[in-house]
Amino acid sequence: MPTVKVPPLRSTRFGPPPTGWSGGWLRNWTVGGLWLATLTALGCVDRPRPDALKSDQIFQLNSNSMAPHLMGPCFRMQCRSCRATWDRSAESNPTAPPICPHCGSGDCLSGELRPGQSVKLSSIDAVDRLSCIIFGPMAGPLGSQSWTCKRVWGLPGESIQLRDGELWVNGSMFRKNMLQFLQVAIPVADLPGPGTLYWHRGRSEQSDSAWQSVQHLWATEASAASTEIVLQAGDELRWLYRQQWSSTGTEPALPSALVCQSVLDDYPINHGMPRNLVPVDDLLLTIGFASAEQETPSSNVASARVECLYRGHSYDVLCDFGSELTTEVAAGQAALWQAASRPQQVLKNPGQLMIGGWDGYAWARADSGEAFELPDRARPPDVTSFRIQALCGVIRIGSLQVHRDIYLRDNERDPSNGATPATVIGANQYYVLGDNLPASVDSRNGLGCIDRSQIIGQVQLPEPK
């Protein structure tokens, strides 16, 4: 790898680039009065030709258009109330009052501005859908040049359309498999962490007021030190999301205790950027089981049922823990599921379970196995939510993560939820978008389709976890 000198971070956000550094410019393009930055190419003083760039060239991101997968300059924020931390883009509205995206508090602290992430260019033989490519150079002020990083969504010769947050290719909706979903998924909440606010434990026969958030449980129970959630037989854990911030910067009123709100197509990094927010019902839950204990010494099994409510349907997975199932326990569980008319998808001793729905299908995967599609049971329409129920024994959960699907929108204020006319991509051209669509200049709004000759390589992202 060649030696690369990284210039110091500028003290002024929109000043001229440091003398002698190629690509250090900020693009004069606004959305809602906000400036958007492009990618800064580092590594040499003279402006290099695209064919002179090495496959191990280092770039530094000067924009958050690819957040959260590739981060640009950010302020590290911390909430004094719930102690949660998050990143706030240097491109966000500096006059908007800080609001914690987890608890809604306005008592927040801002840290120093951190430089953007450095990424490594690698060679590329074939451009695939969802690849992150680097292309350019793009002309800038005073003769400067810059290279840009975006994700490929449309391939040569295709007719594509953004419709209600989804990509349609040649008249059919593009449906992502689990690996593709993980490539573009945006985090909503994790546990341990700010996700303690969104998970509540209780029993179905209890009143709403008897259910308690994990945050409250950890503050009152002795098990708090282990940061585990303990479910006894009959206990339930429910995902009860709360919309704590809005496009106007005001805190919305909270609903009753056991009502789950929709996740919005927002990301905390875009603080104060004006746009219409729309609900996203495509979510994925990742459960990390810590351990399980049998209910009695004579029983050698513990069981939990995990349910995903998605687009008016219920999807169930049964997780059994133990060396083997006794005849009595197995028969009892089968009878319980038959009485409830539920499909019997049984997983043995999973360490990790992923379950969720996107692009109209529900999926599950245990540990590193193959993902499988889930059958459904119809129920009244509702927002996407999750429920974990301990059927017998003691279930210990060490981690919970919820991710949402990316929402493809054409216009930040489009009331039609991103329905755009079809775009026919030319030969040897590609349709590209930034992952952080509200803060991205791409094929939708200025760049147009990118020619294959402009692509100089791709960015190797970490493998999805």
N, C-alpha and C positions, 0 to 999 in steps of 0.2 A: 504494500500500500504506500503511495507517495506521501511524503510529509505535507500536511495541510495546516496552514496557519488560519486560525479563527479570529476574525476581527472583533474588537470589543463591541458590546451592545451600545447602540446610540442612546444618548440621553434624551433626545427629542424624538417623538414618535414619527413625525412626518417631515423630518429634515432631510437634507441631501445625503446621498450615500457617502460612506467614508472614501476619501481620495484613493484612487488606484484599485478599488475593489469592484470587480465586474458583477453586475446583477444586483447591486444593493439598492434597488429602487422600490418605491411603494406606488402601486398603481392608482391613478386618479380615477377611480370608478366608485360610485356610491350606490348603496341600497338603504333607503330610509335615512339618508344623510350621513351614513357611516362609510369610512374609508376601508378598502379591502387591500391586503398586501398579497404579493405573489411570492413564489419560491426564490430564495437567494442562492445562487451557485457560488461555491467557494473553491479555492485550491490554486488559483494563479492570478497574477496581476493583470496580464493581458487578457482580452476577451477571447476565449478559445472558440474555434470552430466546432460544430457538433461532431464532426468525424475525428476531432483531436481529443475528445473526451475519453478517458480510460474507463474500463468496466469497474474499477475500484475507486472511482472519483467520489469525494465526499461532498454532500450538499447540506445546507442548513435551512430549515423551514422558517420562512418569514411571514407565514400566514397560517391561520387555523381553518382553512377551507377543507382540510382532510382530517380534522379532529373528529372523534377522539383517537383514531388509530395512528395518526401522525400529528404531533402537537407543535404548534407555533409558539410565539412569545405569549406568556401568560403571567398573571398575578396569582399567587397562591392565597386563597381566601380561607378564613376560619370563622365558624360561628361560635360566639361566646355562650350561647344557650345550650346547644346539643353537642358542641365540640367537633362537629363535622368539618371536614376540609374539602375544598374543591378548587378547580382552576377557573379563572375568569380571563377571557381573551383580551389581549391588548387592543383588539379592534372593536370591542364591545363599547356600549355607550357609557362614557365615564361619568356622566351627570346622573345616571339612574341610581337611585338609592340601593345599596346592597341588600339582597334578600336571600336568606339561606334556602337552597332548593330542597332541603330535607325537612326542616321544621317550620319554615316560614318566618323566622325571626329576622328583624332588621338590625340586630346587634352583631355586626360582623367586622372582622379585622382584615386588612389587606396587606399582604407581604410585598416584597420587592419583585420587580419585573424580571422574569427568568427568560433566557434566550430560547429560541425554538430548537426543536430536536434535530440532531444531525443524523442523516441517513446515507446509506451507501448505494451507489449505482451499480447494478449488475447487468450483464449482457442479456439480450433477449432474442430468441430465435422465432418464437411464435407469440403473437398477441392474443391472449385468451380473454374471455369475458371475466370481469371482476379483477383483472390484473391492475396493479398500480404502476403507471408508466410515467416516465419523465420525458418531456418533449420541449422543443424550442430551437433556437433562442427566440424570445419575444422582445420586440423593440420597446425601449423605455425612454424616459426623459433624458435629455442631454446626451443622447447616443448610447446610453447604457443598455445592457442586455440581461435577460433573465430566463431561467428555465422553470417549467411548471410541472407539478405533480398532480395527477388526477387518476380516477378509476375508470376503466373501460366498461361500458354497459352495452354499447351497440357495435356490431361487427359489420364489415363491408357487405353491401348489397341488401342489408336488412331494412325493413320498414318498422320503425319503433315508435312507441307512443307512451307517455306517462299518463296513467289513468288511475285516479284515486289512490295515489301513493305507490302503485305497482308499475312494473315494466311490462309492456305488451310488445311482443316480437312477431311480426308478420300475422297479426290478428289474434294471437294466442298469448295468454298471460304467462310470463316467465316464472316458473316455480323453482325456488332454490331448494337444494337438498340441505342436510344439516351442516355439512362442511361449508357450503356457500353462505348459509345464514350466519355462521360464526365469523366469517370473513368480514361481514358488514354490520354485525350486531352492535348496538349501542347500549352501554350499561345504564340500568335504571337504579338499582340498589343492590347492595351486598350486605352480608351478615357473617361474621361480626363487622360492624361499621354502622353507617347511617340507616341500613336496612332494618335495624331493630324497631324503627318507628312504624313499619308497614306490616309486621307480622304480629298476629294476636293469637293467644292460646286460651282455650276454654273447652266447653263441652256443649254438644248440640242442644241438650235440655236446659242449659243455663240461659238466663236473660242476657240481653246485650250488655248491660252494665257490669256483668260478672266477667266478661272477657277482658283480658289485660294484654297490653303490648309487651313484646319481649324486652323492650327498654325498661319498662316498669318491673318486669319479673327479675331481670338481672340486678336491678337496684335494691330488691327486697329479699331475694332468695340467696341461700348460701352457695348455690351453683354458679353464681355470677363470675367467680374467679376463673372458672374453666371455660367461659364463653361458649357453653353448649346449651342446646335446648333439649330438655328432658320431657318426653311424652310417656305418660303412664297409659295403660289400657283404657280406652274411651276418650282420651284427650285428643283434641284437634288443634291444628295450626293453620291459620287462614292468612292469605295474602290480601291485605286491605289497604290498597294504595290511596294516597292523598295527594291531590294537586296543590302543592304548597306555593307555587308562584304562577304568575300569568303574564301575558304580554304587556299589560298595563302597569305591572309592578306592584299590584295590590294583592293582599292575601285573601283568597276566597274563603267563604264560610265552609266549615267542615260539616259533612253529613253525619247521620247517626252512626253509632259505633260499628255496626257490621255491614256497612255499605261500601263497596269497592268502587273507586272512581277510575275513569279511563286514564291511561298513560298518554301524554301529549307528545307531539313530534317536536319536542324541544330538547335542549341540552344545556346544562348550567353554564357552560362556557360562553354562550351567546347572551350574556346578561344585558337586558335593556334594549335588544334589537327589536324594532316594531315589526310585527307580522301576525297573521292569523294562525292560531294554533288549532290543530285538528287531532282527534283521538286516534291512537294506534292500538289495534287489538291483537297484533302479532307479537307474542311474547314467548320467551324460553326461560324455564326455571331449571337451575342446576343445584342439586342437593348433594351435599357431602355428608354421608352417614359416619358418625364417630364410632358408634358401637351399638349393640343390642343385647338385651339380657332376657332370659326366659322368665316366664311369669311365675312358675313354681319349680322346685327342684326336679319334679317328675316330668316336667315339660322341657323340651329342648329346642323350642322355636319361639321367635318373636316375629310379629307381622305388622306391616303398616300398609295402608292404602293411600296412594297419591292420586289426586284427581285434578284434572285441568278442565276448566270451563272455557270453551272457545267457540264463539259465533253460534251460541244457542245450543251447543252440544256438550256432553260430558264425556271425557276420556279418562280411563282408569288404568292404573298399574298396581299390582300387588307385589310387595317386596317381602320375601320370607328370609329370616335370618336364623341360622342354626345348622347343626351337623346333618340333621335329617328331619323329615316330617313324620310324626306319628300318624297312624291310621285315623285316630279320633280327631286330631286337629285338622288334618287335611279334609276329612269328610265334612267337618263343621264349617270350614271356610267355604267349601264348594257349595254347601247348602245356603249359606248366607248370601253368596253372590248370585246364585240362581234365583233366590227369592227377590232380589233387587233387580233382576234382569240386566246384570252387568257382565261385560265380557271378562274373561279370566286371563289376563296377561300377567303371568307370574315370573318374577325375577328372583334368582337365588343369590343371597348374600351380596347384594350390590354394594360397592364402596362409594360409587357415585351414580346418580340417576339424573338424566336430562330429559325433560318433558315439556312440551309446549306446542303451539300452533302458529303457523305462518303460511301465507299464500293459499289459504283455504284448506290446508291439510294439518293434521296433528301427528307429531312424531315423538318417539322416546328412544333413549339409548342408555345402556348400562355400561359403566366403566369405559373401556376402549373398544367395545363390540360394535357391530353394525347397527345403524339406526333402523327402526322398523315403524311402519305406519300403524296408527291406532284406529280400531273401530270405534264407533260412537254410539251414544244413547241420547236421543233428543230430549231437550228440556227447554224451559222458557228462555228467550233471548236475554243475554246479560253481557256485561263487560267481561273481558278475559280475567280470570282469577284462578287461584290455586288453593288446594286444601290437602293437608297431610293428616291422616288419622291413624292412631295407634290402635290396632285391633286386639293384640294380646302382647304380653311382655312389656319391656321398657325399651323405647327407641331414643337414641341420643343422636342429635344432629349437630354437626360441627360448623357447617357453612351453608349459606343459601345465597344464590346469585340470580338476579333477574335481568335479562337483556331484552330489548325491543328491536324489532326490525327497522331498517332504514326506511324512511318515507320519502319517496321520490316526488318532489313538487316542482312545478315550472315557475311559479310566481309566489313570492312571500306573502302576498295579499290576495291570492286567487281564491274566491269563495267557492269555486267548483272543485276544490280539493285536488288541484293539479292535473285536470284533464286538458291535454294539449293536442293539437293536430299532429297527425303522423309525420315523421321525418324519414325520408328515404336516404340512406347513407350511400355515398358514392363508392366506387371501386377504390380499394386501398385506403379507405378512410375509416375512422373510428369515432363513436359518440362517447364523450367522456363527461363525468360528473365528479364534483367533490363530495366526500362523505358528509360534510357539514353543509348541506344544501343552502340554508339561509345565509351563509357567509361565503359563498363560492361563486366565482366567475368561471363558467365552463361552456359546454356546447349549447346550453339552453339560452344563454344571455350574453353572448359576446365573442366567444372563441370559435363557435361553429365546430364542424367535424375536423378531426386532426388527421392529417395525411401521414401515411406510414413513414415517409422520408423524414418527418419531423421527430420521430420517436428515437431517442438515443439509448434507452435502456429501461429497466424497471427497478422498483424498490422492493427489496425482500422484507416482507413484514414477518413478525414473529408468528409461529404456528398457533392457530386458535387453540385455546385451552378448553 
